[in-house]
């Protein structure tokens, strides 16, 4: 028995394996109609197998019992474990690195506000979906909770299945490791446009007042060349000095991102603090035009520091013209993530509300694997995550990069799933999701699993009893897919999506959902 992975853009298993091999040198989150599971957490071994050996099914370590494909509940993560009946074929597996980026959605909103549709290749559905907070349960300690749920769409036998992962937020009044932040600021001529360098100066000035006395800051600028304006400096007693350096930033000439990244990492290594969270924060429109302009060559420079010193990269994009793909590649290789800001309000959210609280990590090299039950599922498609796909056999190979996840982060993955006739009207397992990650300090592997039964998908996606969070995620995913020219089964028109989003904004009294509705209306008015 085989299941067909629904392929519009993904290219299937062979492409996943090839893409994972290409990214093996270095590759990064938001509840919940019934049936969700949040169960067993286990510490695993290295997970390394002989080449070509199949990956154990999610929820089981090598040599342990594995989830059955017969809907009996085996592998549910409840510790009871049923007799192994069948290991799901590879075509029933979906594996990806976790992603908490949101830059694609932020840049699309900016583009639409200017009266233009975003280019299809800048639209990443997972970043649209993960721009909206969900009400997933939080774990008591480090690690993740796993929530799996879904609802029926308007297309026959098609459902939307959601996998939600969440980490514990930081206690802003409690202890966290000190931060050692190296800001790498683009001061090239293109940054002179309003909403670029002026927004960066404002953001860094506000952040300087938010950081703790035991944090440290360095600042590097780049145009045609790079310069360290401030070596790694303790915040205590030096806030005025930091403000003076930030206030003095002015634009000059061309954009040599290579020089900026190289000098930034050199500065971060020189000022590396063993007891701190070390991070490079790149602020740029990512429009490289001098020096090495190919991301891959620049990424090679990051590799050694990433592995030896654990320095992560946070990319903050600005500007109406923005090198989205370039910035994403840099952040992926730097074990970090990206966001995009175009207003003071967005900048304050990133630099005041998020960055100070998220300087630490909850998980390194985090990956997720979803097993679909062949008795209930005919075919499926992961919506988005094309740049994050991992070969199924590499799920427990901890040498393969995953995503870095901080406190209070959430990851949502949505699947379009076609079930077998009548499957949703009888009991049986639909899907089991497992997240695997390494402890940031000890690098010990851990896992947690959750599952959903087929009977739990009884509600329609747009029914009132379906949780608002799931409906918001669906609107965001359908919207993103429409911007790429996709045709997801059961997808509403953009006009219908705008109405759905407007209704949800009123129900939830959410400003960000209202902004989503407005963006969809703008896109609908720009259609050919």
Residue, then its C-alpha position, 0 to 999 in steps of 0.5 A: x500500500x502506498x500513499x501519494x504525497x500531493x505535489x504542486x511545488x514540493x517535488x516529492x521524496x526524491x527532491x526532499x532528499x536532494x535538497x537535504x543533501x544540499x543543505x546538510x552543511x547548514x540550515x529555523x514559531x504559533x490552538x486547537x479543536x479536539x484530538x490534540x496530544x501532548x505526551x511523552x518526552x524522551x532523551x534519545x541517543x545520537x540517532x545515527x544509523x547505517x547509510x540507507x537504514x530507515x528512520x524509526x517512526x516518530x515517538x520511538x527511539x532505535x530499538x523501541x516500539x514504533x507507532x502502528x499504522x492500524x489506528x490502534x493508538x500505538x506510538x501515542x506517547x502515553x508510555x503504554x506502547x502496543x505490539x508493533x504491527x507495521x512500520x509506516x512506509x517512507x511515503x507516509x513521512x514528512x520531515x522538516x526543520x523548525x522555522x520561526x521566521x516571519x520576514x516573508x509576511x512582513x515584506x508582503x504587507x509592505x509591498x501590498x501597502x505600496x500597491x504592488x503584489x509581492x513576487x511569488x518567490x518571496x512568499x513563504x506560507x509558513x512565515x505567513x502562518x507563524x506571524x500569528x500567535x496561537x494558544x498552544x499549551x506551554x511545557x513546564x520545563x525546557x522543550x516543547x509541547x506538541x498539539x495536533x488537530x484539524x478540521x474538514x475543508x469545503x473539498x470532499x475528503x480534504x482536511x486541514x491538519x495542524x501541527x503546533x509546537x511551543x516552548x516555555x516563555x522567558x520569565x522577564x523578571x527571572x534569571x536568563x543568561x547575559x547576552x553578548x550582541x554584535x550588531x552589524x548595521x548596513x550604512x550603504x547609500x540605499x539605507x538612506x531611504x526613510x524607514x531604513x537607517x533612521x528606523x535602525x537608529x531608533x530601534x537600537x537606541x530603544x534597545x540600549x535602554x532595555x538591556x540589562x547591566x550584565x549584557x554586552x554590545x558590539x557594533x559593526x557598520x559596513x558599506x563598501x568596507x566594514x568597521x568595528x565602531x564599538x568592541x564588545x562592551x558591557x552595558x553597565x556604565x556605558x549606555x551613554x557611550x553606546x547611544x553616542x555610537x548609534x546616534x552617529x550612524x550615517x549612510x555612505x556608499x555601496x553595500x558590501x555584506x560580505x565585509x559586514x558579516x565577516x567583520x561582525x563575526x570576527x568581532x563576536x568571536x573576539x568578544x565571545x562570552x562563555x557564560x552568555x548567549x552570543x548572537x550577531x544581529x544583522x540589520x540591512x536591506x540585504x541588497x549586496x552590490x560590492x564584494x562577494x554578493x553570493x550568499x553561499x560564499x559568505x555563508x562559508x565564513x559563518x560555518x566555523x564560528x557557528x559550530x565552534x562558538x555557538x554564535x547565532x544570527x538574527x536577520x532584521x530586514x528593512x526597506x521597500x526593496x529588500x533582498x529577502x532570499x539573500x537574508x533568509x539564506x544567511x540566517x539559515x546558515x547562521x542557525x538563526x531566523x529573520x524578521x522584517x520591520x517597516x514601522x516604529x511600532x514593528x521595530x519596538x515589538x522586535x527590539x523591545x518585546x522580543x529580542x531581550x526576552x529571546x536572547x537565550x535558546x530553548x532548543x538547537x537543531x530542532x526537527x519535526x517528523x509527521x507520520x500519516x496513517x496509511x489506513x486513513x490517509x490517501x495523500x497529503x501536502x505540507x504547505x510551505x517549508x520548501x526551504x526547510x525540508x529534511x530527508x526522512x532518514x536524517x530525522x534522528x541524525x543529529x549531525x544534520x542541522x535543524x532549527x534554533x528555537x527560543x523561549x516562547x516561540x511557536x511553530x505551526x505546520x499545516x497539511x492539506x490531507x486527503x483521507x480515504x473514503x469514510x475514514x473521518x466517520x470511523x475511529x483510527x489514527x490519522x497522524x502522529x507528530x514528533x519533535x526532536x531537539x538538542x539541549x542548548x547546553x549539553x546537546x543531549x537529544x530529546x523528543x516529544x510526540x502528539x497525535x490526532x485521531x481521524x474522528x477528531x476532524x468532525x467539524x468544518x474549518x469555518x464552523x464556529x466551534x472550530x477554534x479561531x486560531x486554527x481558522x486564522x492559520x488557515x486564512x494565512x496559509x490560503x492567502x500565501x498560497x494564492x499569492x504563489x498561484x497555488x490551488x489548495x483543495x477547498x481554498x476560498x477565493x481572496x474575497x471570501x478570505x478577506x471576509x473570513x479574516x474580517x469576521x475573525x478580527x471582530x471575533x478575536x478583537x485582534x489588530x494583527x488579524x484585522x491587518x491580515x484582512x486588509x492585506x488580503x483586500x489589497x491583494x484582491x483589488x490588485x488582481x489582473 
